[in-house]
Amino acid sequence: NTKLSASTSNSTVVELALDCLDLSRRAPSGFNAQPYRLLLVHTKSKKEQLAKFCLGRNADRVRDSDCTVLFLADRECLREYKRF
C-alpha cells in the first residue's frame, strides 16, 4: 500500500480518468452547457500552476491528487455545425 507523492502521477489512474471523462462528455452539466471541454491536469508543474488559482484548501487537494479535471463550457461548439 504505497502512497504516491504529488510529484508522481499514477498512469493507470490518469488513463482510467480519461476513459471515464470520455464517457461523460455529453452528460448534462450543472451549468447546462453541452458539450463542454475537459482539461485533465496531472503533472506536478501543471498542478502547481493550477493550485495558484484555487481557493482555500483546494490548492492542497490539487497538489496531492493524481489528476485534477477542469470542466469548461464550450462556447464555440456550435461553430462546427452548418447553419440551417
Solvent accessible surface area in square Angstrom, and as a share of the most:
residue,aa,sasa,rsa
1,N,208,1.07
2,T,120,0.70
3,K,188,0.80
4,L,66,0.33
5,S,66,0.42
6,A,31,0.24
7,S,65,0.42
8,T,60,0.35
9,S,39,0.25
10,N,50,0.26
11,S,87,0.56
12,T,84,0.49
13,V,55,0.32
14,V,15,0.09
15,E,114,0.51
16,L,105,0.52
17,A,21,0.16
18,L,91,0.45
19,D,78,0.40
20,C,80,0.48
21,L,24,0.12
22,D,86,0.45
23,L,157,0.78
24,S,38,0.24
25,R,106,0.39
26,R,142,0.52
27,A,43,0.33
28,P,116,0.73
29,S,27,0.17
30,G,88,0.85
31,F,103,0.43
32,N,117,0.60
33,A,32,0.25
34,Q,65,0.29
35,P,29,0.18
36,Y,17,0.06
37,R,129,0.47
38,L,46,0.23
39,L,88,0.44
40,L,32,0.16
41,V,13,0.08
42,H,64,0.29
43,T,60,0.35
44,K,115,0.49
45,S,70,0.45
46,K,108,0.46
47,K,2,0.01
48,E,71,0.32
49,Q,95,0.42
50,L,29,0.15
51,A,3,0.02
52,K,149,0.63
53,F,170,0.71
54,C,37,0.22
55,L,149,0.74
56,G,73,0.70
57,R,164,0.60
58,N,68,0.35
59,A,14,0.11
60,D,66,0.34
61,R,141,0.52
62,V,12,0.07
63,R,78,0.28
64,D,105,0.54
65,S,30,0.19
66,D,36,0.18
67,C,25,0.15
68,T,28,0.16
69,V,39,0.23
70,L,55,0.28
71,F,100,0.42
72,L,84,0.42
73,A,49,0.38
74,D,19,0.10
75,R,216,0.79
76,E,90,0.40
77,C,16,0.09
78,L,132,0.66
79,R,194,0.71
80,E,129,0.58
81,Y,135,0.51
82,K,196,0.83
83,R,229,0.84
84,F,255,1.06
